[in-house]
Amino acid sequence: MSLEVRNLRKVYSKRFTTKPPLLAVDDISFQIKPGEIYSLLGPNGAGKSTTIKMIAGLVLPTSGEIKIAGKNSSGPSYQRLSAILEGTRNVYWRLTPLENLHYFANLRGVPSRLVKEKAPALLRELNIDAKKKNQSQHLSRGMLQKLALAAALITDPEVLLLDEPTLGLDVESGRKIKDMILRLAREEGRTILLTTHQMDLVEEIADRVGIINHGKLIQEGTLPELRAIFQSHIYRLRLKGRLKWADKWKKAHGLTLVQRQGDVDLYEIDLKDAKGVSGLLRYLAGEQSKNKKLELLSLHRVTDELEEIFLRVLRPDRGAS
């Protein structure tokens, strides 16, 4: 494994106050393989950023173990193996883009010769080479975000820690960064840990998802695995012809007319299991035998978006199966 996190905890003690210590991260463990994109999701204050900062070496864990490529976080060579992107925080506004890359590379001990070779190509790839001699404070939000990513990449890290990498970007800039993240993972084999509130980005690029709440990792898996566990019970059926439904379908299964187009009705119905589906089909077959104009056009389970799965994990009362 390229990144291993085992039993990671962070407790913030509150000095000079009677308030109890704050448990920010509570016994988290996960692993990420080379070339894998792992998205850590959770509400604000769940512990995502603290976890990323501990992996980056910016915050000391209270307990637990972090390894990158088998090297422990306390080892001298660990810092060169990871890089963090936290919005535009790792950009000095009074420096030019080129100076920023040299500065951050120098902090990590990257030889100037290598920086001179890599920096122009990085700036070109992210479309900020035309501004490479301008002070960074004059760059747009999108350019600053791309410069921050370049500053993370200039050290050639094995693990990239991306905290909201597309936050506040326009569509074109966001797509550029998304495509670069995919290339870094798929073509270069980088290990990527991503946090974001943009569920569509996660659905597009993440291989696995971990959901964190109150400092605990409460669910983990691929999107198909999460959908299988927290799948919806809602089915949609299209019916040609009018049907006077028996009351039980409305009362027990929440049958709702969603749309009516001509003589075709679209319904949503809550069916808990295969028994419910077969019961519905038997009922419709019986009604069709009485009314030959009645025709079932389609019946399928509604596929949940990641956002709905996320909310269902955080709030089990939303109806996980």
C-alpha positions in Angstrom: 0.0 0.0 0.0 1.2 3.5 -0.8 -0.7 5.1 2.1 -1.6 3.4 5.3 -3.4 5.0 8.2 -3.9 2.9 11.3 -5.8 3.8 14.5 -5.3 7.5 14.0 -6.5 9.8 16.8 -6.3 13.5 17.4 -7.4 15.1 20.7 -7.1 18.9 21.1 -6.7 19.8 24.7 -8.2 23.1 25.7 -5.8 24.9 28.0 -6.8 27.6 30.5 -10.5 26.5 30.2 -12.8 24.1 32.0 -14.1 22.8 28.7 -13.3 19.1 28.0 -10.8 18.1 25.3 -12.0 17.9 21.7 -11.7 14.5 20.0 -11.3 15.6 16.4 -10.3 12.2 14.9 -11.3 9.0 16.6 -9.4 5.8 15.7 -9.5 6.1 11.9 -7.9 3.4 9.7 -7.8 3.1 5.9 -5.4 2.2 3.1 -4.9 3.6 -0.4 -3.1 1.8 -3.2 -0.8 3.4 -5.8 -2.8 4.9 -8.6 -6.0 5.0 -6.5 -8.2 8.1 -5.9 -9.8 7.9 -2.4 -12.4 10.5 -1.5 -12.9 11.3 2.2 -16.4 12.7 2.6 -18.1 14.2 5.7 -20.0 17.3 7.0 -18.1 20.4 8.1 -16.2 19.6 11.3 -16.2 15.9 10.8 -12.4 15.6 10.9 -11.5 15.5 7.2 -9.0 18.4 7.2 -7.4 17.3 10.5 -6.8 13.8 9.1 -5.2 15.3 5.9 -3.0 17.6 8.0 -1.8 14.7 10.1 -0.9 12.7 7.0 0.9 15.8 5.6 2.9 16.2 8.9 1.3 19.6 9.7 -0.5 18.3 12.8 0.9 15.8 15.2 -1.4 12.8 15.9 -2.2 12.0 19.5 -1.8 8.4 18.6 -1.8 6.0 15.7 0.4 5.3 12.7 0.8 6.8 9.2 3.0 5.2 6.5 3.7 6.2 3.0 5.5 3.6 0.8 6.3 1.7 4.0 8.0 4.7 5.6 6.8 5.9 9.0 5.7 9.5 9.4 8.4 10.1 12.0 11.2 9.1 9.6 13.4 11.8 7.9 12.5 10.9 4.3 8.7 10.9 5.0 8.1 14.6 4.2 9.3 14.3 0.6 6.7 11.6 -0.1 3.5 13.7 0.2 2.2 17.1 -0.7 -0.9 18.9 0.4 -3.2 21.3 -1.5 -5.3 23.4 0.8 -7.0 25.9 -1.5 -4.6 28.8 -2.1 -2.9 28.6 1.3 0.3 27.2 -0.1 0.9 30.2 -2.4 2.8 33.3 -1.4 1.0 36.2 -3.0 4.1 38.5 -3.2 6.0 35.9 -5.2 5.6 35.1 -8.9 4.3 31.7 -9.9 7.8 30.7 -10.9 9.3 31.9 -7.6 6.6 30.1 -5.7 7.6 26.8 -7.3 11.2 27.4 -6.5 10.4 28.3 -2.9 8.3 25.3 -2.1 10.7 22.9 -3.9 13.6 24.3 -1.9 11.6 23.7 1.4 11.4 20.1 0.5 15.1 19.8 -0.6 14.5 19.5 -4.3 17.6 20.5 -6.3 17.3 23.9 -8.2 18.4 22.1 -11.4 15.4 19.8 -11.3 13.0 22.7 -10.5 14.3 24.6 -13.5 13.5 21.6 -15.7 10.1 20.8 -14.3 8.6 24.2 -13.4 8.0 25.6 -17.0 6.3 22.4 -18.1 4.0 22.4 -15.0 3.0 26.0 -15.6 2.3 25.3 -19.2 0.2 22.3 -18.5 -1.9 24.3 -16.1 -2.2 27.3 -18.4 -0.5 29.8 -16.1 2.9 30.1 -17.9 1.8 33.5 -19.4 1.6 34.9 -15.9 4.8 33.2 -14.5 6.5 36.6 -13.9 3.5 38.4 -12.4 3.0 38.6 -8.7 0.6 35.9 -7.6 -1.7 38.4 -5.9 -2.7 39.6 -9.4 -3.9 36.1 -10.5 -7.5 35.0 -10.6 -8.9 32.6 -8.1 -8.7 29.8 -10.7 -5.1 30.5 -11.5 -4.2 30.7 -7.8 -5.7 27.3 -7.3 -3.8 25.8 -10.2 -0.6 27.4 -9.0 -1.2 25.8 -5.6 -1.5 22.4 -7.3 1.7 23.1 -9.2 3.4 23.9 -6.0 2.3 20.6 -4.6 3.5 18.7 -7.7 6.9 20.3 -8.0 8.3 18.1 -5.3 7.2 15.0 -7.2 5.2 13.5 -4.3 4.1 9.9 -4.2 0.9 10.8 -2.3 -1.2 13.9 -3.1 -3.5 15.3 -0.4 -6.1 17.4 -2.1 -8.5 19.4 0.2 -11.3 21.0 -1.9 -9.1 21.2 -5.1 -11.9 22.7 -7.3 -13.6 24.9 -4.7 -14.7 28.2 -6.2 -13.4 27.5 -9.7 -15.2 28.1 -13.0 -16.3 25.1 -15.1 -13.2 25.2 -17.4 -10.7 25.5 -14.6 -12.4 22.8 -12.6 -12.4 20.4 -15.5 -8.7 21.1 -16.1 -7.8 20.2 -12.5 -10.1 17.2 -12.6 -8.5 15.9 -15.7 -5.0 16.4 -14.2 -6.0 14.5 -11.0 -7.2 11.6 -13.2 -3.9 11.6 -15.2 -1.8 11.8 -12.1 -3.5 8.7 -10.8 -4.1 6.6 -13.9 -0.9 7.4 -15.9 1.6 8.2 -13.2 0.4 5.9 -10.5 0.1 8.7 -7.8 -1.9 7.9 -4.7 -4.6 10.6 -4.2 -6.6 11.4 -1.1 -9.3 13.9 -1.9 -11.8 15.8 0.2 -14.6 17.8 -1.4 -18.3 18.7 -1.0 -18.8 18.4 -4.8 -20.4 15.0 -5.1 -20.4 15.1 -8.9 -16.6 15.3 -8.8 -16.4 12.3 -6.5 -18.8 10.3 -8.7 -16.6 11.1 -11.8 -13.1 10.3 -10.4 -13.1 8.5 -7.1 -12.3 4.7 -6.9 -13.3 4.4 -3.3 -15.1 6.6 -0.8 -14.8 6.9 3.0 -17.5 8.7 5.0 -16.4 10.3 8.2 -18.6 11.8 10.9 -17.8 13.0 14.4 -14.2 11.9 13.8 -15.1 8.3 13.0 -14.9 6.5 9.6 -18.4 5.1 9.5 -18.6 3.7 6.0 -16.1 2.8 3.3 -16.3 1.2 -0.2 -16.6 1.7 -3.9 -19.7 3.5 -5.2 -21.3 0.3 -6.4 -20.7 -1.3 -3.0 -22.2 1.7 -1.2 -25.2 1.7 -3.5 -25.7 -2.0 -2.8 -25.7 -1.4 1.0 -27.7 1.8 1.0 -29.8 1.3 -2.1 -33.1 3.0 -2.5 -36.4 1.2 -2.1 -38.1 3.5 -4.5 -39.3 2.2 -7.9 -40.6 4.0 -10.9 -43.3 2.5 -13.1 -44.8 3.8 -16.3 -48.3 2.7 -16.9 -50.4 3.2 -20.1 -54.1 3.6 -19.4 -55.9 4.7 -16.3 -55.9 2.6 -13.1 -57.9 3.1 -10.0 -55.4 1.8 -7.4 -56.4 -0.1 -4.3 -55.9 2.0 -1.2 -53.1 -0.3 0.2 -50.7 0.9 -2.4 -51.0 4.5 -1.4 -51.1 3.8 2.4 -48.5 1.1 2.8 -46.2 1.9 -0.1 -46.6 5.6 -0.6 -47.7 5.3 -4.3 -47.4 8.8 -5.9 -48.3 10.1 -9.3 -45.2 11.9 -10.5 -46.2 12.8 -14.1 -49.0 12.4 -16.5 -48.5 12.6 -20.3 -51.5 11.8 -22.4 -52.6 8.3 -21.4 -49.2 7.4 -19.8 -48.8 7.8 -16.0 -45.4 7.8 -14.2 -45.6 6.6 -10.6 -43.1 6.3 -7.7 -43.7 3.5 -5.1 -41.7 2.3 -2.1 -41.1 -1.5 -2.3 -39.0 -2.8 0.5 -38.0 -6.1 -1.1 -38.5 -8.7 -3.9 -41.7 -9.8 -2.2 -43.1 -6.2 -2.6 -42.1 -6.2 -6.3 -43.7 -9.5 -7.1 -46.8 -8.5 -5.2 -47.1 -5.3 -7.3 -46.6 -7.3 -10.5 -49.4 -9.8 -9.5 -51.7 -6.9 -8.7 -51.1 -5.3 -12.1 -51.5 -8.6 -13.9 -54.9 -9.0 -12.3 -56.0 -5.4 -13.2 -54.8 -6.0 -16.8 -57.0 -9.1 -17.1 -60.0 -6.8 -16.3 -58.8 -3.9 -18.5 -57.1 -4.8 -21.8 -56.1 -1.2 -22.4 -53.9 -1.2 -19.3 -50.2 -1.8 -20.1 -47.1 -1.8 -17.9 -44.4 0.0 -19.9 -41.6 -0.1 -17.4 -40.6 -0.8 -13.8 -37.2 0.0 -12.4 -35.5 0.8 -9.1 -34.4 4.5 -8.8 -30.5 4.7 -8.7 -29.4 7.0 -6.0 -27.0 9.8 -6.5 -23.9 9.8 -4.2 -25.4 12.8 -2.2 -28.4 10.7 -1.2 -26.2 7.8 -0.2 -24.1 10.1 1.8 -27.1 11.5 3.6 -28.5 8.0 4.2 -25.2 7.0 5.8 -25.2 10.0 8.1 -28.9 9.6 8.9 -30.0 5.9 8.9 -33.6 7.0 9.4 -33.6 7.9 5.6 -34.2 4.2 4.9 -31.1 2.1 4.3 -31.9 -1.5 3.5 
